[in-house]
């Protein structure tokens, strides 16, 4: 949980799919953040103060989320773009 909180606090890229959303939810990192997940985890998102969106990919700031592995083609591209941007920022000293 400490590592998850640290990534969110630093604005580092975070990706979650399916039940993985329970980690940032439990860590207290979803307040007022839009994410997607499998429908049965909607309650976990909303109980943690997050906003559930039923879509194949949701990007909200530094978090990229997908519902299930069936949506890989939708959220993996967004996740890779975030990682590439973070790498560019680190190389130029903006991170």
C-alpha positions as CSV (number, residue, x, y, z in Angstrom):
1,X,0.0,0.0,0.0
2,X,2.9,2.3,0.8
3,X,4.4,1.9,-2.7
4,X,1.0,2.5,-4.3
5,X,0.5,5.7,-2.3
6,X,4.0,6.9,-3.2
7,X,3.4,6.3,-7.0
8,X,0.1,8.3,-6.8
9,X,1.6,11.1,-4.7
10,X,4.5,11.4,-7.2
11,X,2.2,11.4,-10.2
12,X,4.0,8.3,-11.6
13,X,2.1,6.2,-14.2
14,X,-0.2,3.6,-12.7
15,X,-2.2,1.0,-14.6
16,X,-4.9,-1.2,-13.3
17,X,-7.1,-3.9,-14.8
18,X,-10.0,-5.9,-13.5
19,X,-9.7,-6.6,-9.7
20,X,-6.4,-4.7,-9.7
21,X,-8.4,-1.6,-8.9
22,X,-8.8,-2.9,-5.4
23,X,-5.2,-2.0,-4.6
24,X,-5.4,1.8,-5.2
25,X,-8.9,1.7,-3.7
26,X,-7.7,0.2,-0.5
27,X,-4.7,2.5,-0.5
28,X,-7.0,5.5,-0.5
29,X,-5.9,6.7,-3.9
30,X,-9.1,6.8,-5.9
31,X,-10.9,9.8,-4.3
32,X,-12.6,11.8,-7.1
33,X,-10.7,9.8,-9.8
34,X,-12.4,8.1,-12.7
35,X,-11.6,4.5,-13.3
36,X,-13.0,1.4,-14.9
37,X,-13.0,-2.2,-13.7
38,X,-15.2,-5.3,-13.9
39,X,-18.8,-4.4,-12.9
40,X,-18.6,-6.4,-9.7
41,X,-15.8,-4.2,-8.4
42,X,-17.8,-1.0,-9.0
43,X,-18.7,-0.9,-5.3
44,X,-15.1,-1.0,-4.3
45,X,-14.3,2.0,-6.5
46,X,-17.3,4.0,-5.2
47,X,-16.7,3.1,-1.6
48,X,-13.2,4.5,-1.9
49,X,-14.5,7.7,-3.3
50,X,-13.7,6.9,-6.9
51,X,-16.0,7.4,-10.0
52,X,-16.8,4.2,-11.8
53,X,-17.0,4.4,-15.6
54,X,-18.1,1.5,-17.8
55,X,-15.7,1.8,-20.7
56,X,-12.9,-0.3,-22.1
57,X,-10.2,2.3,-21.1
58,X,-10.3,5.2,-18.8
59,X,-7.4,7.6,-18.3
60,X,-7.6,10.1,-15.4
61,X,-4.3,11.9,-14.9
62,X,-1.6,9.3,-14.1
63,X,-3.9,6.3,-13.9
64,X,-4.9,4.1,-16.8
65,X,-7.6,1.5,-16.2
66,X,-9.2,-1.3,-18.1
67,X,-12.1,-3.6,-17.3
68,X,-10.6,-7.0,-18.2
69,X,-7.9,-8.5,-20.4
70,X,-10.5,-8.4,-23.2
71,X,-9.8,-4.7,-23.3
72,X,-6.0,-5.0,-23.6
73,X,-6.1,-3.4,-27.1
74,X,-7.8,-0.3,-25.6
75,X,-5.8,0.4,-22.5
76,X,-2.3,-0.9,-23.2
77,X,-1.6,1.8,-25.8
78,X,-2.6,4.6,-23.3
79,X,-0.4,2.9,-20.6
80,X,2.6,2.7,-23.0
81,X,2.2,6.4,-23.9
82,X,2.2,7.3,-20.2
83,X,5.4,5.3,-19.6
84,X,7.1,6.8,-22.7
85,X,6.2,10.3,-21.5
86,X,7.5,9.6,-18.0
87,X,10.8,8.3,-19.5
88,X,11.2,11.5,-21.6
89,X,10.5,13.6,-18.5
90,X,13.1,11.7,-16.5
91,X,15.7,12.0,-19.3
92,X,15.2,15.7,-19.5
93,X,15.2,16.2,-15.8
94,X,11.5,17.3,-15.6
95,X,10.5,14.4,-13.4
